[in-house]
Structures are given as C-alpha cells and as structure tokens.
Amino acid sequence: MLPNSYEYHYLFLGIFLIIAITFPLLPIILARFIAPKKPNPIKSASYECGIEAKGDSWVQFKAQYYIYALIFVIFDIEVIFIYPWAVAFKQMGLFAFIEMLIFLVILGFGLVYAWKKNVLEWK
C-alpha cells in the first residue's frame, strides 16, 4: 500500500474507528466480569438526596417544561453558530452576512410561531 493511495487514507480511518469503538466498550465489558455482584434490596431502592423515597417514583412532568428546554437549546445552539461568525465577520463578505440574516429570520419565525401558539405562556 503506497502512502498516497486511496486505501492508505482509509486505513487510518478504519484504525481510528476500531479504537473509538473499543475504548469505551472495554471498561464496560471488564466491569461486567470483574465487578463484585452482591444484590441487595437496599441497593435497589430509590435514593434521593439522602431521604427515603416515599410513594411512586414515576412522576409526570408537564410537556411545557420540555418545550421550554427545547426552545432554550435552539437558542443556545444559535449562539454557538453566531459566535464564530461574529469573530470572523470582517474577513467574510456580504454573502456570509446575508446567510446569517436568513438564519436569524428563520429562528425569529420559530419564536413568533411559538409565541402565537401560546407555548411560552406559563400556566
């Protein structure tokens, strides 16, 4: 295999893939065989902040909490995209500026849509 061949470059990708799969799986597999197994009802009991659990551990949350979390994640990711753009703003041309405006307008429409649907109203 020549250093500039097509297969040579994919060899490193294959080696990396094997290491990337083996590295996290190896401790899990080793722990399965090496870890002591002493089942106990106390170990299986629910534990929260040092207080004994009372009642059912299944608690349903309002879907509105998830919607707030999703909207937060969307605007958090927006910041991740805007920050490098702002750092390199002077080196980029008009095309990059228009692309970012389109991106912000799409997110703005999403926010207006959520607002009109009263998703952001706390009830």
N, C-alpha and C positions, 0 to 999 in steps of 0.2 A: 504494500500500500504506500503510495507516494504521499509526501506531506501536503501537496497541493491538490490531491484528488478529492473528488466529491464524497467518497465513503469515509475518508480520513476525518473530515469535519464532523460527520455524523457519529463517528466513533466516540468522540468526546461527549457529544450529546447523550449517547447511549450509556456511557460510563457515569455521567452525571445523574441520569435518570435512575440507574440502579442504586447509586449511593443515596439519592434523595428518597427512594422508597425504603431502602434497608435501614438507614439511620434512625428514623422514628419507629419502625416496626421492631427492631432488635430489642430495645428496652422493654417493650410491651410483651414480647414473647418470652424474654428472660424472666420478667417478673411473674409471668404465669406459671413458670416451672420452679422458680426459686423462692417466691414469697410464701411465708407460712400461712396455712389455711386453718384458722380456728374460728368457725362460725359461732355466733353468739347472738341471742335476741337483742341484747343491749347495743351491739354494734349495728344491727339492722334498724334500730329505732330512729325516728326523725329527731334531728338535733338542730336547734336554732338559738343562737346567742346564749347558750348556757341554760336555757329554760326548757323544761319538759314540754313536749308538744301536746297540745290539747285539741281535741276534735279532729276533723278530717284534714288531711294535708293537701287536698285538692281545692284550690281557690281559683275562682274565675275572675279575671280582670275585665274591665270594660274595654271594648275594642278601641275606644277613643285614645287610650294610653298608647296603643300600638301605632295609631295614626300620627300622634304627636312625635313618637320616636322615629317613624319613617320620614316625616317632614324634616325633623332635625337632621337625620342622616343625609337627606338630599341636599340640604343647605350646607351641611358640613363638607360634603364632597365638592360642592360648588366652590367653597373656599380653597380646597386643595387644587382645583383647576385654575382658579383665578390668581393665586399667589405666584406661581412661576410665570404666568402671563404678565403680571404686573412687574416682575423683576426684569424681564426681557422686553418690556414694552417699547423702548427706544430702538432696539435692533429689529423689531418686526415692523412690517409695513401696514398698509391700510387693510389688506386682506385679513390679517390676524385680528385687527380691531373690529371689523365687521363680523367675523366669526364669533368673537366674544360677545358682541351685542346680540347676535342671534341666540346664542346660548343663554344669555341673561333674560331675553324676552321669553324664550320657551319656559324657563323656570318661573318667570313672573306670571305667565299664563297659568301655570300649575298652581301657584299660590292663590291667584284670583279665583280659580276654579274651586279650590278647597275652601276659600272664604265664602263664596257664593253658595256652596253646598252646606254651609254652617258646620263644617268639620272642625273648625277652630274654636267653636263656642264651647265653653266649659259648662256642663250642665250638672 
